[in-house]
Amino acid sequence: MKTNVTERVATLHRKSFIIDAHFDLPLDVAMRRERGERRVIETSYIEDFRAGGVDLVVGAIFIHDYFLPEMGLRRALDQITYIHEELEESPGLMRLCRTMGEAQAAREAGEVALILSLEGADPLQNDLGLLRIFYELGVRALGLVWSRRNFAADGAFFKEVREGRKGGLTPYGVKLVERAEQLGMVIDLSHINDEGFADVMEIAGNPVVASHSNCRRLADTKRNLTDRQIEMLAENGGVMGMNSVNMFVAPDKENAAVADLLDHVDHVVGICGIDHVGIGFDICNGFSDFLQLDKALPAFDIVSSHRHLPAFTSGLMERGYSHEAITAILGGNFHRVYQQVMG
């Protein structure tokens, strides 16, 4: 029976266009190359991507607090540089893509597609002109904030903190959203606070995403979306990606499991149907110390590697999701939005 399930999952993965909408690959590559490692993607990631059947990874450019504000731009450019160096050192394995047409071509060539995103507009500070530069460098998704304040908006904290008056989208943030949409960049609302989320929804002309956010009803943290926000995202035509970090999955964080993550899928589907949920696992076991997640709580990834994606897929099968529905969750929904916005 187990072999039969394994074969069914493998067949379904081959027929799907699987997208992980959020992975801090550029950050890990940068850290490891600066320690002297080379061919990081080839030696540490490609086999995991292939084992999980992953076709497209959205690689997030993340800047740690330590480098802000003075070094934010430099560190972002460093991460892009290192990605280019990696792809040159290991040709034929992963391809930097700017459109979904290019991503499809990468898949047909047996390569994993990579699309770059900014996880927070911090490297831009308040310079709108820099957005075009990042666009020309291949960045196609813009997360307005991480869980902190920048010139565009306020972030959502992982847990309750003492703070002053909360802000939503700033005037600069409004211009940033408008310019990003003009360029054909996907707006990502993961990490933004409730006020900013509502502000973006009022002005967004394209579908937006919450690339790595779960349901607040099931795990009560401001990093997750309320039921009303999920409805708003669906009304916009957008998609939210299921985040596998335990602190965003279940109240009993230490014992959170794949079944708990699947509960979030069920919850989203119950609110707005199958067309608005995907995966953005935010796998960061390998560099959680750098992100200092252990200061919030002992954090771990429920889906600890892309090679373990079949466990998630088989769980969807066990819950009665059709092959068509699973294909949509694994990537079809994000593919639709990316195609519409990026081309």
Secondary structure, DSSP 4 states (H G I P E B T S, - for coil): -HHHHHHHHHHHHHHS-EEEEEE-HHHHHHHHHHTT---HHHHHTHHHHHHHTEEEEEEEE---GGGTTTTHHHHHHHHHHHHHHHHHHSTTTEEE-SSHHHHHHHHHTT-EEEEEEEESSGGGTT-THHHHHHHHTTEEEEE--SSS--SS-PBPPSS----S------HHHHHHHHHHHHHT-EEE-TTB-HHHHHHHHHH--S--EETT--BTTTS--TTSBPHHHHHHHHHHT-EEEEP-BGGGT-SSGGG--HHHHHHHHHHHHHHH-GGGEEE-----GGGHHHHTGGGTS---BSS-SGGGHHHHHHHHHHTT--HHHHHIIIIIHHHHHHHHHH-
